[in-house]
Amino acid sequence: MSSSVAPGLTVRVLLFGSYADALGFDQVELALASPATLDDVIAHLRALPGGDRLPPKPLCARNLAHVGTGEPIASGDELALLPPLAGG
Amino acid sequence: MTDRPIELTPLVVQVQAPDRGGVASFLGLVRDHHEGRGVLRLDYSAYGPMAEAECGRIVAEAEARWQVAVALRHRVGTLQVGDVAVAVAAAGGHRDEAFAACRYVIEEVKRRVPIWKREYYADGTVGWVDPTAAVQHA
């Protein structure tokens, strides 16, 4: 019996500030089943050691622009989870 | 974005033009206190490429919305009390648009640009600043 394998996608995820401190790294490559959204990326990271310190709906960016957590992602995307901004 | 000290005068020169009679500016300086605690110094860090992109978008929005030229600089790295962290200069035909554009730019920088601030306090503690957890001062 043949099985169909859903196409996967690979994204790079950047962490900053307190989020990078919480997880212990500032970037990671993730492979996910397609289709996927930022919510799926966040869920994956929250399951890692220290990930409980990530909020369920952080500020996010996709390819250098602010997006919501429901944003669909594509292979090759650069994603980022942004702690509360403190510039200016 | 820059890691060097910021001077206001070059920004004013950058936006000046013979037909722009009003120049408004804002400087954000490192304060010596935060929520009652003494601050010794702080580290600004940024998601560099996105910060540049977002700053560019903010300047373009201001220049499209008002008849102005805008210059914006934000510093990253280790800053001491009294250092300039951010500077905005906006030049327009009159003061109305210059003030409005200047205000818009600094408000949008605070709201959208991916920059973080780690403060080193006089009591020896260190902490990431979370403006969403603090009382806001306009």
Backbone of each chain as ProteinMPNN parsed JSONL, in Angstrom:
{"seq_chain_A": "MSSSVAPGLTVRVLLFGSYADALGFDQVELALASPATLDDVIAHLRALPGGDRLPPKPLCARNLAHVGTGEPIASGDELALLPPLAGG", "coords_chain_A": {"N_chain_A": [[0.867, -1.184, 0.0], [0.642, 2.126, -0.912], [1.898, 5.133, 0.531], [1.122, 8.531, 0.878], [3.278, 11.231, 1.213], [3.162, 14.222, 2.902], [4.224, 17.286, 1.489], [7.129, 18.88, 2.833], [8.326, 21.799, 4.606], [11.005, 24.112, 5.035], [12.205, 26.408, 7.338], [13.889, 29.336, 8.633], [14.296, 30.378, 11.906], [14.507, 33.164, 13.93], [15.449, 34.28, 17.159], [15.134, 36.736, 19.738], [16.387, 38.918, 22.354], [14.79, 38.432, 25.461], [13.538, 36.087, 24.688], [15.436, 34.608, 23.237], [17.207, 34.239, 25.326], [15.607, 32.603, 26.944], [15.275, 30.199, 25.492], [17.859, 29.546, 24.896], [19.188, 29.763, 22.487], [19.741, 31.652, 19.446], [19.009, 31.303, 16.862], [17.432, 28.955, 14.638], [16.943, 26.196, 12.416], [13.984, 24.973, 11.142], [12.066, 22.12, 10.226], [8.985, 21.554, 8.877], [5.701, 20.11, 8.458], [3.788, 20.74, 5.552], [0.657, 22.343, 4.829], [1.722, 25.196, 6.831], [1.642, 27.471, 9.614], [2.694, 30.442, 11.403], [1.793, 29.972, 13.977], [2.204, 27.219, 14.207], [4.97, 27.062, 14.213], [5.529, 28.45, 16.552], [4.297, 26.768, 18.434], [5.945, 24.532, 18.209], [8.383, 25.57, 19.199], [7.664, 26.287, 21.789], [7.431, 23.869, 22.941], [9.954, 23.078, 23.463], [12.819, 22.851, 25.772], [12.663, 25.47, 28.113], [10.884, 26.765, 26.549], [8.415, 27.255, 27.618], [8.477, 29.766, 28.546], [7.949, 31.381, 26.445], [5.407, 33.448, 25.126], [2.069, 32.452, 24.059], [1.173, 33.928, 21.887], [3.268, 35.676, 20.537], [4.814, 38.771, 19.316], [5.499, 38.669, 15.866], [7.635, 38.213, 12.995], [7.886, 37.958, 9.462], [10.038, 37.459, 6.927], [11.162, 40.056, 7.306], [8.983, 41.665, 7.946], [6.25, 42.715, 10.018], [3.908, 40.299, 11.085], [0.847, 38.484, 11.758], [0.199, 35.704, 14.034], [-1.189, 33.779, 12.701], [-0.3, 33.752, 10.14], [0.412, 32.195, 7.078], [3.268, 30.18, 6.279], [6.191, 29.791, 4.194], [8.533, 27.658, 2.491], [11.922, 28.474, 3.021], [11.465, 30.882, 4.215], [12.408, 33.607, 6.402], [11.846, 33.791, 9.66], [10.86, 35.451, 12.699], [10.69, 35.731, 16.215], [9.593, 38.207, 18.285], [10.38, 39.824, 21.219], [8.635, 42.099, 23.531], [8.805, 45.336, 22.141], [11.349, 47.788, 22.539], [12.457, 50.116, 21.553], [13.322, 53.498, 20.503]], "CA_chain_A": [[0.0, 0.0, 0.0], [1.505, 3.323, -0.967], [1.476, 6.23, 1.402], [1.544, 9.837, 0.352], [3.972, 12.052, 2.216], [2.892, 15.65, 2.7], [5.465, 18.033, 1.262], [7.563, 19.617, 4.013], [8.97, 23.076, 4.328], [12.103, 24.447, 5.946], [12.281, 27.845, 7.616], [14.852, 29.744, 9.645], [13.609, 31.148, 12.94], [15.397, 33.962, 14.763], [14.929, 34.692, 18.462], [15.833, 37.909, 20.248], [16.153, 39.361, 23.719], [14.441, 37.466, 26.498], [13.152, 34.806, 24.067], [16.684, 33.895, 22.979], [17.697, 33.814, 26.655], [14.755, 31.525, 27.467], [15.507, 28.943, 24.786], [19.281, 29.244, 24.877], [19.764, 29.927, 21.148], [19.141, 32.799, 18.775], [18.423, 30.929, 15.582], [17.253, 27.523, 14.429], [16.249, 25.793, 11.185], [12.92, 24.027, 11.457], [11.369, 21.449, 9.137], [7.591, 21.354, 9.277], [4.8, 19.638, 7.417], [3.065, 21.79, 4.856], [0.861, 23.778, 5.074], [1.997, 25.56, 8.218], [1.573, 28.888, 9.947], [3.567, 30.824, 12.513], [1.319, 29.273, 15.174], [2.844, 25.9, 14.266], [6.368, 27.299, 14.606], [5.519, 28.832, 17.976], [3.993, 25.573, 19.218], [7.15, 23.706, 18.211], [9.391, 26.165, 20.077], [7.17, 26.27, 23.172], [7.594, 22.508, 23.457], [11.375, 22.859, 23.773], [13.214, 23.323, 27.108], [12.645, 26.929, 28.203], [9.849, 27.302, 25.667], [7.23, 27.676, 28.376], [8.601, 31.197, 28.806], [7.45, 32.103, 25.275], [3.952, 33.571, 25.157], [1.433, 31.747, 22.944], [0.971, 34.808, 20.727], [4.25, 36.755, 20.545], [5.008, 39.524, 18.085], [6.227, 37.849, 14.901], [7.981, 38.796, 11.712], [8.157, 37.034, 8.366], [10.778, 38.159, 5.868], [11.418, 41.438, 7.711], [7.764, 42.45, 8.139], [5.364, 42.243, 11.09], [2.754, 39.498, 10.669], [0.151, 37.816, 12.852], [0.635, 34.323, 14.223], [-1.905, 32.92, 11.762], [0.276, 33.917, 8.808], [1.001, 30.995, 6.47], [4.69, 30.307, 6.014], [6.66, 29.071, 3.013], [9.91, 27.197, 2.604], [12.882, 29.534, 2.772], [11.141, 32.088, 4.98], [13.101, 33.988, 7.627], [10.847, 34.148, 10.662], [11.445, 35.938, 13.938], [9.815, 35.988, 17.351], [10.077, 39.477, 18.801], [9.893, 40.231, 22.54], [8.09, 43.462, 23.511], [9.781, 46.254, 21.56], [11.789, 48.806, 23.498], [13.245, 51.133, 20.874], [12.833, 54.868, 20.532]], "C_chain_A": [[0.892, 1.219, 0.0], [0.979, 4.35, 0.018], [1.946, 7.53, 0.779], [2.167, 10.627, 1.493], [3.683, 13.508, 1.902], [4.218, 16.363, 2.439], [5.828, 18.806, 2.524], [8.099, 20.962, 3.599], [10.001, 23.342, 5.403], [12.166, 25.95, 6.097], [13.379, 28.097, 8.634], [14.124, 30.653, 10.629], [14.644, 31.849, 13.803], [14.686, 34.317, 16.068], [15.759, 35.861, 18.967], [15.553, 38.092, 21.726], [15.841, 38.224, 24.675], [14.026, 36.117, 25.911], [14.391, 33.967, 23.745], [17.28, 33.397, 24.293], [16.926, 32.588, 27.133], [15.098, 30.194, 26.811], [16.97, 28.564, 24.687], [19.904, 29.267, 23.494], [19.082, 31.091, 20.47], [18.733, 32.507, 17.336], [18.394, 29.419, 15.436], [16.58, 27.311, 13.077], [15.204, 24.761, 11.584], [12.354, 23.43, 10.18], [9.97, 21.134, 9.635], [6.812, 20.771, 8.113], [4.055, 20.829, 6.834], [1.589, 21.424, 4.752], [1.117, 24.059, 6.555], [1.868, 27.062, 8.384], [2.575, 29.179, 11.057], [3.106, 30.184, 13.818], [1.989, 27.916, 15.326], [4.302, 26.025, 14.696], [6.433, 27.599, 16.1], [5.254, 27.61, 18.847], [5.214, 24.67, 19.319], [8.175, 24.248, 19.21], [8.946, 26.117, 21.53], [7.298, 24.888, 23.793], [9.04, 22.194, 23.82], [11.682, 23.308, 25.196], [13.32, 24.843, 27.148], [11.524, 27.552, 27.406], [8.594, 27.741, 26.376], [7.291, 29.156, 28.709], [8.247, 32.035, 27.577], [5.948, 32.265, 25.416], [3.351, 32.845, 23.964], [1.264, 32.603, 21.695], [1.978, 35.955, 20.767], [4.143, 37.609, 19.287], [5.856, 38.677, 17.146], [6.585, 38.66, 13.672], [8.222, 37.677, 10.71], [8.824, 37.842, 7.262], [10.789, 39.663, 6.09], [10.161, 42.296, 7.849], [6.935, 41.844, 9.267], [4.21, 41.45, 10.485], [2.079, 38.934, 11.917], [0.56, 36.361, 12.93], [-0.085, 33.355, 13.291], [-1.346, 32.961, 10.353], [0.823, 32.597, 8.282], [2.478, 31.233, 6.168], [5.07, 29.443, 4.818], [8.109, 28.674, 3.217], [10.86, 28.322, 2.243], [12.604, 30.813, 3.532], [12.156, 32.316, 6.087], [12.047, 34.518, 8.582], [11.56, 34.661, 11.897], [10.358, 36.087, 14.988], [10.401, 37.175, 18.1], [9.527, 39.737, 20.198], [9.334, 41.662, 22.463], [9.159, 44.482, 23.099], [10.111, 47.374, 22.552], [12.673, 49.863, 22.838], [12.663, 52.517, 21.075], [13.078, 55.578, 21.847]], "O_chain_A": [[1.8, 1.33, 0.824], [-0.218, 4.422, 0.298], [3.041, 7.607, 0.221], [1.631, 10.673, 2.6], [3.921, 13.976, 0.789], [5.22, 16.075, 3.094], [4.949, 19.329, 3.21], [8.301, 21.239, 2.417], [9.888, 22.862, 6.531], [12.18, 26.683, 5.108], [13.757, 27.209, 9.398], [13.422, 31.582, 10.229], [15.548, 31.212, 14.344], [13.492, 34.612, 16.083], [16.947, 35.967, 18.66], [14.62, 37.511, 22.28], [16.524, 37.2, 24.7], [14.156, 35.096, 26.586], [14.393, 32.755, 23.957], [17.792, 32.28, 24.37], [17.515, 31.646, 27.664], [15.202, 29.173, 27.491], [17.3, 27.407, 24.427], [21.044, 28.832, 23.333], [17.982, 31.485, 20.856], [18.173, 33.372, 16.663], [19.206, 28.7, 16.019], [15.762, 28.121, 12.64], [15.508, 23.793, 12.281], [12.179, 24.124, 9.179], [9.797, 20.521, 10.689], [7.193, 20.909, 6.951], [3.737, 21.792, 7.533], [1.294, 20.24, 4.592], [0.768, 23.255, 7.42], [1.971, 27.823, 7.422], [3.219, 28.271, 11.582], [3.932, 29.881, 14.68], [2.309, 27.501, 16.44], [4.807, 25.195, 15.452], [7.283, 27.07, 16.817], [5.903, 27.428, 19.877], [5.493, 24.108, 20.378], [8.765, 23.486, 19.975], [9.776, 25.924, 22.419], [7.278, 24.743, 25.015], [9.318, 21.156, 24.42], [10.905, 24.062, 25.782], [13.993, 25.44, 26.307], [11.235, 28.739, 27.562], [7.794, 28.501, 25.83], [6.288, 29.747, 29.108], [8.244, 33.264, 27.649], [5.267, 31.312, 25.793], [4.033, 32.638, 22.961], [1.217, 32.084, 20.58], [1.589, 37.098, 21.008], [3.478, 37.235, 18.32], [6.819, 38.042, 17.575], [5.936, 39.655, 13.347], [8.697, 36.597, 11.06], [8.244, 38.789, 6.732], [10.47, 40.443, 5.193], [10.255, 43.524, 7.869], [6.914, 40.628, 9.454], [3.608, 41.87, 9.497], [2.669, 38.912, 12.997], [1.191, 35.836, 12.013], [0.367, 32.224, 13.11], [-1.857, 32.282, 9.463], [1.614, 31.943, 8.962], [2.884, 32.349, 5.843], [4.369, 28.492, 4.471], [8.825, 29.278, 4.015], [10.635, 29.045, 1.272], [13.415, 31.739, 3.503], [12.703, 31.366, 6.649], [11.436, 35.559, 8.341], [12.729, 34.345, 12.122], [9.244, 36.516, 14.688], [11.565, 37.153, 18.502], [8.313, 39.86, 20.355], [9.529, 42.355, 21.465], [10.267, 44.49, 23.636], [9.249, 47.835, 23.3], [13.542, 50.442, 23.492], [11.638, 52.685, 21.736], [12.711, 56.743, 21.998]]}, "seq_chain_B": "MTDRPIELTPLVVQVQAPDRGGVASFLGLVRDHHEGRGVLRLDYSAYGPMAEAECGRIVAEAEARWQVAVALRHRVGTLQVGDVAVAVAAAGGHRDEAFAACRYVIEEVKRRVPIWKREYYADGTVGWVDPTAAVQHA", "coords_chain_B": {"N_chain_B": [[20.089, 52.958, 11.315], [22.718, 52.87, 13.662], [25.963, 52.371, 15.143], [27.38, 54.285, 16.265], [28.043, 57.426, 18.051], [25.306, 59.736, 18.026], [24.664, 62.75, 16.363], [22.718, 65.678, 16.28], [22.867, 67.872, 14.524], [23.905, 67.147, 11.86], [21.672, 65.715, 10.937], [19.695, 67.666, 10.774], [20.832, 69.317, 8.859], [20.672, 67.536, 6.773], [17.913, 67.411, 6.173], [17.202, 69.974, 5.628], [16.154, 72.55, 3.355], [15.921, 75.127, 0.87], [13.205, 75.734, 0.523], [11.955, 74.763, 2.74], [10.869, 75.87, 5.557], [10.439, 75.228, 8.22], [11.811, 73.312, 10.782], [11.537, 70.537, 12.74], [12.535, 68.687, 15.615], [13.478, 65.702, 17.49], [15.036, 64.255, 20.273], [15.957, 61.254, 21.812], [17.146, 60.369, 24.857], [19.383, 58.481, 26.958], [18.213, 57.74, 30.106], [18.795, 58.226, 33.682], [17.339, 56.62, 35.317], [14.864, 54.088, 35.876], [11.667, 53.163, 36.433], [12.022, 53.833, 39.13], [14.479, 52.72, 39.73], [18.029, 53.112, 39.734], [19.848, 53.624, 36.775], [22.743, 52.417, 35.265], [23.928, 51.925, 32.745], [23.028, 50.968, 29.375], [22.255, 48.346, 27.0], [21.457, 48.462, 23.695], [19.912, 46.384, 21.366], [19.224, 44.987, 18.139], [17.08, 43.636, 15.56], [18.641, 43.704, 12.966], [18.356, 43.859, 9.921], [15.54, 43.969, 9.702], [14.935, 46.146, 11.313], [16.147, 48.251, 9.912], [14.593, 48.125, 7.58], [12.017, 48.656, 8.584], [12.374, 51.216, 9.701], [12.916, 52.606, 7.338], [10.441, 52.323, 6.088], [8.805, 53.774, 7.832], [9.842, 56.396, 7.638], [9.303, 56.865, 4.916], [6.511, 56.753, 4.962], [5.916, 59.027, 6.538], [6.951, 61.053, 4.923], [5.31, 60.825, 2.756], [2.822, 61.392, 3.799], [2.91, 63.965, 4.871], [4.152, 67.081, 3.594], [7.184, 66.816, 3.739], [10.69, 66.424, 4.568], [12.465, 63.818, 6.077], [14.723, 62.75, 8.608], [16.144, 60.036, 10.319], [17.705, 58.421, 12.993], [18.819, 55.629, 14.815], [20.52, 54.384, 17.584], [22.557, 51.551, 18.327], [24.035, 49.143, 20.578], [26.27, 49.558, 23.391], [25.194, 52.017, 25.567], [25.659, 54.978, 27.479], [24.384, 56.816, 30.355], [22.739, 59.74, 29.359], [23.549, 59.604, 26.728], [22.598, 59.89, 23.258], [19.986, 58.051, 22.08], [18.128, 57.905, 20.048], [17.292, 59.899, 17.227], [15.335, 62.31, 15.534], [14.634, 64.282, 12.721], [12.598, 66.607, 11.082], [11.647, 68.352, 8.25], [9.68, 70.88, 6.879], [7.465, 72.923, 4.897], [6.184, 74.556, 6.714], [5.657, 74.943, 10.319], [3.593, 73.282, 11.244], [3.404, 70.828, 9.707], [5.977, 69.929, 10.07], [6.259, 69.468, 12.893], [4.172, 67.581, 13.198], [4.983, 65.427, 11.568], [7.408, 64.753, 12.769], [6.558, 63.901, 15.316], [4.954, 61.727, 14.572], [6.893, 59.987, 13.482], [8.591, 59.308, 15.704], [6.738, 58.079, 17.389], [5.947, 55.878, 15.837], [8.384, 54.565, 15.549], [8.786, 53.662, 18.165], [6.688, 51.935, 18.339], [7.0, 49.999, 16.307], [9.625, 49.278, 15.488], [12.054, 46.731, 15.547], [13.759, 46.669, 18.177], [15.588, 46.2, 21.147], [16.146, 46.612, 24.692], [18.495, 46.361, 27.148], [18.878, 46.832, 30.466], [21.256, 47.947, 32.887], [21.339, 48.057, 36.256], [21.811, 50.177, 39.168], [21.756, 48.672, 41.474], [22.978, 46.361, 40.816], [21.552, 44.519, 39.385], [20.3, 43.214, 36.236], [18.229, 43.726, 33.426], [15.832, 42.966, 30.835], [14.049, 45.493, 29.207], [10.614, 45.911, 29.336], [8.273, 47.57, 27.866], [5.546, 47.112, 27.745], [4.84, 46.199, 30.158], [5.066, 48.228, 31.888], [4.254, 51.483, 33.346], [3.156, 53.832, 31.013], [4.712, 56.721, 29.695], [4.032, 59.593, 27.977]], "CA_chain_B": [[20.664, 52.331, 12.493], [24.132, 53.165, 13.757], [26.547, 52.02, 16.433], [28.229, 55.415, 16.626], [27.288, 58.519, 18.667], [24.417, 60.465, 17.122], [24.625, 64.207, 16.452], [21.499, 66.185, 15.652], [23.117, 68.859, 13.467], [23.929, 66.569, 10.51], [20.323, 65.324, 10.507], [19.017, 68.909, 10.4], [21.402, 69.71, 7.564], [20.191, 66.589, 5.765], [16.511, 67.648, 5.783], [16.993, 71.375, 5.272], [16.124, 72.954, 1.949], [15.512, 76.535, 0.837], [11.755, 75.908, 0.586], [11.437, 74.139, 3.97], [11.179, 76.875, 6.572], [10.246, 74.739, 9.578], [12.482, 72.051, 11.09], [11.237, 70.042, 14.083], [13.411, 67.558, 15.937], [13.323, 64.996, 18.752], [16.155, 63.424, 20.722], [15.693, 60.365, 22.932], [18.411, 60.19, 25.571], [19.383, 57.465, 28.008], [17.953, 58.331, 31.426], [19.526, 57.597, 34.781], [16.444, 55.865, 36.181], [13.757, 53.39, 35.233], [10.767, 52.63, 37.469], [12.569, 54.052, 40.464], [15.817, 52.134, 39.925], [19.101, 53.826, 39.06], [20.394, 52.948, 35.597], [24.148, 52.734, 35.02], [24.127, 51.953, 31.297], [22.16, 49.983, 28.759], [22.612, 47.781, 25.702], [20.402, 48.364, 22.694], [20.17, 45.421, 20.303], [18.185, 45.087, 17.117], [16.992, 42.709, 14.42], [19.172, 44.714, 12.068], [17.729, 44.056, 8.611], [14.142, 44.391, 9.817], [14.919, 47.504, 11.872], [16.417, 49.164, 8.791], [13.438, 48.117, 6.683], [10.885, 49.307, 9.248], [12.698, 52.644, 9.767], [12.718, 53.127, 5.988], [8.995, 52.415, 5.822], [8.26, 54.859, 8.654], [10.252, 57.662, 7.014], [8.552, 57.002, 3.654], [5.119, 57.076, 5.304], [5.846, 60.418, 6.991], [7.212, 61.926, 3.779], [4.153, 60.761, 1.859], [1.627, 61.929, 4.446], [3.106, 65.416, 4.972], [5.161, 67.581, 2.648], [8.359, 66.944, 4.605], [11.842, 65.535, 4.468], [12.681, 63.265, 7.416], [15.938, 61.973, 8.901], [15.953, 59.216, 11.517], [18.84, 57.574, 13.366], [18.716, 54.948, 16.107], [21.818, 53.809, 17.937], [22.592, 50.256, 19.006], [25.282, 48.901, 21.288], [26.258, 49.987, 24.79], [25.019, 53.453, 25.723], [25.753, 55.504, 28.844], [23.385, 57.838, 30.706], [22.953, 60.985, 28.632], [23.789, 59.374, 25.301], [21.439, 59.958, 22.372], [19.614, 56.729, 21.563], [17.376, 58.081, 18.811], [17.123, 61.28, 16.8], [14.462, 62.514, 14.383], [14.512, 65.654, 12.241], [11.608, 66.685, 10.013], [11.61, 69.7, 7.701], [8.581, 71.126, 5.971], [7.267, 74.327, 4.566], [5.742, 75.259, 7.925], [5.874, 74.169, 11.543], [2.546, 72.276, 11.467], [3.759, 69.528, 9.156], [7.249, 69.491, 10.644], [5.967, 68.89, 14.213], [3.33, 66.385, 13.06], [5.79, 64.336, 11.016], [8.396, 64.373, 13.79], [5.835, 63.125, 16.332], [4.55, 60.452, 13.956], [8.046, 59.104, 13.317], [9.059, 58.737, 16.971], [5.712, 57.162, 17.91], [5.991, 54.646, 15.059], [9.632, 53.866, 15.901], [8.571, 52.961, 19.434], [5.648, 50.92, 18.184], [7.208, 48.996, 15.268], [10.992, 48.903, 15.104], [12.515, 45.64, 16.409], [14.913, 47.057, 18.984], [15.407, 45.818, 22.555], [16.972, 47.397, 25.597], [18.859, 45.638, 28.357], [19.357, 47.859, 31.402], [22.137, 47.563, 33.991], [20.89, 48.919, 37.336], [22.798, 50.503, 40.203], [21.76, 47.631, 42.5], [23.689, 45.19, 40.312], [20.704, 43.649, 38.563], [20.228, 43.473, 34.798], [16.933, 43.248, 32.962], [15.271, 43.419, 29.566], [12.97, 46.439, 29.423], [9.351, 45.541, 28.706], [7.366, 48.718, 28.001], [4.149, 46.706, 27.887], [4.598, 45.857, 31.563], [5.33, 49.399, 32.719], [3.392, 52.644, 33.119], [3.645, 54.567, 29.862], [4.776, 58.179, 29.794], [4.071, 60.143, 26.606]], "C_chain_B": [[22.156, 52.623, 12.497], [24.657, 52.673, 15.1], [27.466, 53.132, 16.915], [27.381, 56.501, 17.297], [26.498, 59.299, 17.628], [24.501, 61.957, 17.411], [23.403, 64.694, 15.713], [21.807, 67.058, 14.431], [23.194, 68.247, 12.065], [22.553, 66.138, 10.015], [19.536, 66.552, 10.051], [19.517, 69.386, 9.042], [20.848, 68.818, 6.454], [18.787, 66.936, 5.279], [16.252, 69.082, 5.348], [16.94, 71.568, 3.774], [15.617, 74.393, 1.928], [14.005, 76.728, 0.967], [11.144, 75.259, 1.826], [11.821, 75.025, 5.15], [11.04, 76.401, 8.003], [10.929, 73.405, 9.773], [12.171, 71.682, 12.528], [12.128, 68.841, 14.351], [13.056, 66.952, 17.279], [14.587, 64.213, 19.021], [15.68, 62.553, 21.869], [17.017, 60.025, 23.588], [18.275, 59.095, 26.614], [19.234, 58.163, 29.359], [18.702, 57.563, 32.506], [18.622, 56.8, 35.708], [15.379, 55.192, 35.344], [12.924, 52.759, 36.333], [11.413, 52.693, 38.85], [13.955, 53.472, 40.697], [16.857, 52.937, 39.141], [19.666, 52.992, 37.923], [21.839, 53.388, 35.406], [24.43, 52.876, 33.53], [23.12, 50.992, 30.701], [22.716, 49.523, 27.415], [21.366, 47.777, 24.835], [20.825, 47.308, 21.68], [18.99, 45.459, 19.343], [18.203, 43.875, 16.193], [17.343, 43.609, 13.237], [18.441, 44.903, 10.755], [16.268, 44.508, 8.713], [14.031, 45.805, 10.396], [15.169, 48.535, 10.771], [15.195, 49.267, 7.882], [12.273, 48.881, 7.302], [11.14, 50.81, 9.37], [12.498, 53.288, 8.398], [11.247, 53.297, 5.662], [8.396, 53.589, 6.583], [8.597, 56.218, 8.047], [9.451, 57.89, 5.733], [7.106, 57.368, 3.932], [4.984, 58.534, 5.706], [6.017, 61.371, 5.811], [6.062, 61.915, 2.782], [2.943, 61.466, 2.463], [1.69, 63.44, 4.611], [4.142, 65.835, 3.939], [6.429, 67.853, 3.444], [9.498, 66.091, 4.102], [12.17, 65.098, 5.885], [14.029, 62.567, 7.484], [15.743, 61.292, 10.247], [17.222, 58.416, 11.757], [18.523, 56.933, 14.699], [20.044, 54.259, 16.366], [21.63, 52.448, 18.601], [23.96, 50.08, 19.648], [25.146, 49.378, 22.724], [26.198, 51.506, 24.868], [25.092, 53.824, 27.198], [24.637, 56.518, 29.07], [23.738, 59.137, 29.984], [23.238, 60.815, 27.163], [22.486, 59.487, 24.52], [21.175, 58.559, 21.811], [18.921, 56.851, 20.213], [17.234, 59.562, 18.506], [16.253, 61.312, 15.555], [14.523, 63.987, 14.007], [13.538, 65.642, 11.074], [11.514, 68.123, 9.552], [10.477, 69.811, 6.709], [8.459, 72.6, 5.697], [6.93, 75.153, 5.796], [5.841, 74.341, 9.136], [4.827, 73.073, 11.743], [2.986, 70.902, 10.977], [5.067, 69.005, 9.745], [7.024, 68.829, 12.012], [5.191, 67.582, 14.075], [4.14, 65.194, 12.57], [6.799, 63.84, 12.045], [7.738, 63.49, 14.847], [5.469, 61.741, 15.801], [5.727, 59.485, 13.919], [8.472, 58.501, 14.652], [8.03, 57.77, 17.547], [5.76, 55.823, 17.171], [7.271, 53.85, 15.326], [9.408, 53.048, 17.167], [7.604, 51.79, 19.252], [6.106, 49.737, 17.313], [8.626, 48.495, 15.068], [11.531, 47.853, 16.082], [13.858, 45.957, 17.06], [14.588, 46.694, 20.419], [16.465, 46.483, 23.398], [17.219, 46.566, 26.849], [19.497, 46.642, 29.306], [20.199, 47.251, 32.515], [21.882, 48.547, 35.128], [21.964, 49.087, 38.403], [22.858, 49.432, 41.281], [22.404, 46.339, 42.018], [22.858, 44.275, 39.443], [20.706, 44.122, 37.113], [18.866, 42.989, 34.329], [16.575, 43.779, 31.588], [14.106, 44.341, 29.88], [11.745, 45.967, 28.65], [8.381, 46.693, 28.869], [5.913, 48.317, 28.182], [3.813, 46.38, 29.332], [4.705, 47.064, 32.464], [4.284, 50.469, 32.471], [3.982, 53.444, 31.981], [3.665, 56.061, 30.151], [4.925, 58.723, 28.395], [5.238, 61.091, 26.452]], "O_chain_B": [[22.789, 52.623, 11.442], [23.908, 52.567, 16.072], [28.238, 52.947, 17.856], [26.16, 56.517, 17.147], [26.953, 59.499, 16.501], [24.42, 62.379, 18.564], [23.079, 64.186, 14.639], [21.099, 66.997, 13.426], [22.587, 68.795, 11.145], [22.285, 66.185, 8.814], [18.801, 66.494, 9.065], [18.735, 69.803, 8.188], [20.588, 69.279, 5.343], [18.492, 66.774, 4.095], [15.208, 69.378, 4.767], [17.591, 70.85, 3.015], [14.954, 74.829, 2.868], [13.558, 77.762, 1.464], [9.92, 75.213, 1.946], [12.933, 74.949, 5.672], [11.477, 77.094, 8.921], [10.671, 72.46, 9.027], [12.504, 72.434, 13.444], [12.442, 68.072, 13.443], [12.415, 67.595, 18.111], [15.147, 63.585, 18.122], [15.063, 63.055, 22.808], [17.907, 59.46, 22.951], [17.177, 58.818, 27.095], [20.013, 59.049, 29.71], [19.171, 56.443, 32.303], [19.062, 56.347, 36.765], [15.033, 55.651, 34.256], [13.415, 51.916, 37.083], [11.358, 51.74, 39.627], [14.55, 53.704, 41.749], [16.595, 53.384, 38.025], [19.93, 51.8, 38.086], [22.132, 54.583, 35.387], [25.087, 53.824, 33.101], [22.432, 50.277, 31.431], [23.525, 50.203, 26.784], [20.351, 47.173, 25.184], [21.954, 47.326, 21.191], [17.899, 45.906, 19.696], [19.214, 43.184, 16.066], [16.469, 44.194, 12.597], [17.947, 45.998, 10.485], [15.81, 45.325, 7.914], [13.142, 46.569, 10.017], [14.491, 49.56, 10.703], [14.811, 50.36, 7.465], [11.614, 49.667, 6.621], [10.222, 51.604, 9.164], [11.967, 54.395, 8.306], [10.846, 54.282, 5.041], [7.568, 54.321, 6.041], [7.733, 57.09, 7.952], [8.973, 58.999, 5.494], [6.528, 58.197, 3.228], [4.053, 59.214, 5.275], [5.314, 62.376, 5.711], [5.862, 62.882, 2.047], [2.139, 62.063, 1.747], [0.672, 64.126, 4.509], [4.923, 65.008, 3.469], [6.713, 69.001, 3.786], [9.306, 65.162, 3.317], [12.156, 65.918, 6.803], [14.433, 61.881, 6.546], [15.241, 61.896, 11.194], [17.756, 57.802, 10.834], [18.023, 57.592, 15.611], [20.618, 53.632, 15.476], [20.669, 52.227, 19.339], [24.916, 50.776, 19.307], [24.036, 49.578, 23.216], [27.046, 52.198, 24.305], [24.639, 53.071, 28.06], [24.025, 57.015, 28.125], [24.889, 59.576, 29.998], [23.176, 61.788, 26.41], [21.408, 59.214, 25.047], [22.031, 57.967, 21.155], [19.103, 56.006, 19.337], [17.074, 60.38, 19.412], [16.389, 60.487, 14.652], [14.47, 64.851, 14.883], [13.624, 64.792, 10.187], [11.323, 69.025, 10.368], [10.315, 68.973, 5.822], [9.236, 73.417, 6.192], [7.338, 76.309, 5.91], [6.073, 73.139, 9.012], [5.126, 72.041, 12.344], [2.949, 69.927, 11.727], [5.249, 67.798, 9.901], [7.546, 67.742, 12.261], [5.501, 66.596, 14.742], [4.004, 64.086, 13.089], [7.016, 62.635, 12.174], [8.288, 62.457, 15.231], [5.645, 60.728, 16.478], [5.591, 58.314, 14.275], [8.694, 57.292, 14.729], [8.4, 56.751, 18.13], [5.631, 54.764, 17.785], [7.254, 52.619, 15.331], [9.793, 51.881, 17.235], [7.707, 50.777, 19.944], [5.671, 48.607, 17.531], [8.824, 47.403, 14.535], [11.476, 48.048, 17.297], [14.923, 45.577, 16.575], [13.452, 46.857, 20.866], [17.529, 46.866, 22.913], [16.285, 46.128, 27.519], [20.53, 47.234, 28.993], [19.89, 46.173, 33.022], [22.171, 49.736, 34.994], [22.883, 48.278, 38.531], [23.886, 49.282, 41.941], [22.382, 45.333, 42.725], [23.39, 43.353, 38.825], [21.06, 45.26, 36.807], [18.391, 41.948, 34.784], [16.957, 44.888, 31.215], [13.265, 44.018, 30.72], [11.827, 45.662, 27.46], [7.723, 46.796, 29.905], [5.121, 49.095, 28.715], [2.64, 46.292, 29.696], [4.469, 46.963, 33.668], [3.515, 50.386, 31.513], [5.183, 53.715, 31.973], [2.748, 56.597, 30.773], [5.861, 58.348, 27.687], [5.439, 61.653, 25.376]]}, "name": "protein", "num_of_chains": 2, "seq": "MSSSVAPGLTVRVLLFGSYADALGFDQVELALASPATLDDVIAHLRALPGGDRLPPKPLCARNLAHVGTGEPIASGDELALLPPLAGGMTDRPIELTPLVVQVQAPDRGGVASFLGLVRDHHEGRGVLRLDYSAYGPMAEAECGRIVAEAEARWQVAVALRHRVGTLQVGDVAVAVAAAGGHRDEAFAACRYVIEEVKRRVPIWKREYYADGTVGWVDPTAAVQHA"}
